[in-house]
Amino acid sequence: MQRRLSTWLLLAPAGLWFAVMLVLPLCFVLVFSFGEREAAGGYVPAFTFAQYANLPARGTAFLNTLMLAPLGTLLSLLIAYPLAYFLAMRASPQWRTTLLILVIVPFWTSILIRSYAWIFILGGQGLPALIEWLGLGSYRLINTPFAVLTGIVYGYLPLMVLPVYVSLERLDKRLLEASADLGAPPLRSFLQVTLPLSLPGVATGCMLVFILLMGEFLIPAMLGGGKVFFIGNALVDLFLQSRNWAFGAAVAVTLVVIMLVTVSLYMWLMRRMGGVRDDVALM
Amino acid sequence: MTDKIDHISRQKFMEELRRYQKGSVSRRHFLGVTGLGAASAVLGAAMPGLLPRAALAQGIGDRVGLATWPNYHDAANFDAFTAETGAAVQVNVFGSNEEMLAKLQAGGSGWDVFVPTNYTITTYVEQDLIEPLDLALLPNYDAASFDQRFAGPGTVDGKLYAVPKNWGTTGFAVNTNHTGGTTPATWKEFFDLTQTTFSGRTMVHDYQLTTIGAALKAFGYSFNSIDPAELAKAEELLLATKPHLFAINSDYQPSMRSGDAWMTICWTGDGKQLNRDMPEIAYVLGREGGELWSDFYAIPKGAPHREAAYALINFLLTPEVNAKEALFHGYPVADARVNALLPPEVLNDPILYPAADLLNALEFGAAATLTDPNRAELMARFKSA
């Protein structure tokens, strides 16, 4: 009995946090989503599904997010995996520390400032000028989906590298020796030993990146020039410009539902593939 | 890019430095896209140790929060105010009146002074978000010296709620290096060019009033129309234009200067600043009309530093201070006392003071456009299309 009480007491702060900071606001949002916009903007209580019926008006924003978020996650993984592999398996210990620090350092600077750097790199006087000078044609890079994707991959790469690196670094190297002793060539060892054992890290990295990307609004606004709209941008707009809290709430609820469904599906899939233990999946 | 830095002239360097001092383009953009303006004020307020010590305390407190627009104040005037009163000015920069209204409606903005535009003031009064001004605390405000055309909207139901800051027009800026020697003169040409030779080179504002207004003017409708049929035409035009836009963003100076954008919806002061630094950029008022506006100083209900708010407004309305402000932001001021202090080249500038026929075609924004749900939703559909 004593033990049980102390467990509850220890859980209480986290539970309270969860209830007050997550569940309660979400309840408000849910209630708002059935309301209406007040004449001058804001919220009037009501019970209508009109806001949900209007969701197709934000179809492109949903589509952009649902295409670019998984694509950005996948691209990040494709770039991060070889990098993490090199760091964990090939780099010498001194180099490993230096390189790891280099991966983390960008995180010490605000993503906002780093996105500004990309505005200059992708702007007319940056990369396009170089490409033109090289005689490779004239391209528009800034304010395109390409620019948004570049910013996303750049911004989220460390979040993908670190978990994959950790899972590869923990890998018991004797398993690779055993695999080699049993006659497996390197590629086969990689596919049958290294890759499956690194899946927990891959799963964690993908979830971290994907979940944050679904709510992204800064990079599309800055590198997409307000033309490549994400759900995050639609939300900012609905609350700050249109002052349509009810519709904003409905869009937010839909976003949360989509996220819950995709993430649950993903976790179920990873578990079926056998690589993921629950305790590491959500590190 | 490197050769640019090598060859930067002293004059160019000073211009760039001045631009930077003027209002940090990046901060404005930052606040615009993140809505973190209020958060930064909260952070600043949470660390009173960082505020300058009250040198000459007049009992107005050590700070005053101001919500305003980008490139809109001379920082030297704020320093002078702080030196005189001991109250530091904490500036929040906003991108649109819609955003300001949203912040005030949500409550707890923490602002002491804000800068609403003419057409929003009745809404603030109806929503009970703004307090009537106590003229006894504003000895530097001389109603008689202000042009009523621009000061009028500050008075609602016979009560004075806001005093005029400056006024201006909304037209467009165009880089004539790319127009083949002619300068477009109408909003119709603005949209036609965008869809043809200027494809990928035009910017429009990221809020409803001026962007929808410009599209309405291209058809010759009222800038303020909330007629569903007319709005539908405007939406059709905007949606057809969207693929040809460079960006939807009210922070157009950097892109116009770098040459990435060739044309943009533009306010008087930005047009003036662009034209001054790059004479090939012309400021055009569409012949069909467009917006004439006037910005005000007002105090929100429940301002935490009310006395400091009055002190700041009073200070900024001092003719000498106001003249410095005008020279800085490049917008005309409706105060005759200020005009008496300005050099003739400013008072004769056709960008600042347009010809009568162009000026008379302009309309003041209407309160209905601010609150109309259809215009809000149209703009949001356009942006998320």
Interface residues (C-beta under 8 A of the other chain):
Chain A: R37 A39 A40 G41 G42 A57 R58 T60 A61 L112 Y116 F120 G123 G124 Q125 G126 A129 R140 I142 N143 F217 L218 A221 M222 G225 G226 K227 F229 N233 A234 V236 D237 L238 F239 L240 Q241 S242 R243 N244
Chain B: M1 K4 S26 H29 F30 V33 T34 G35 S96 E98 E99 L101 A102 K103 Q105 T123 E126 Q127 G200 D206 Y207 Q208 K242 L245 F246 A247 I248 N249 S255 S258 G259 D260 L370 T371 P373 A376 E377 M379 A380 R381 K383 S384 A385
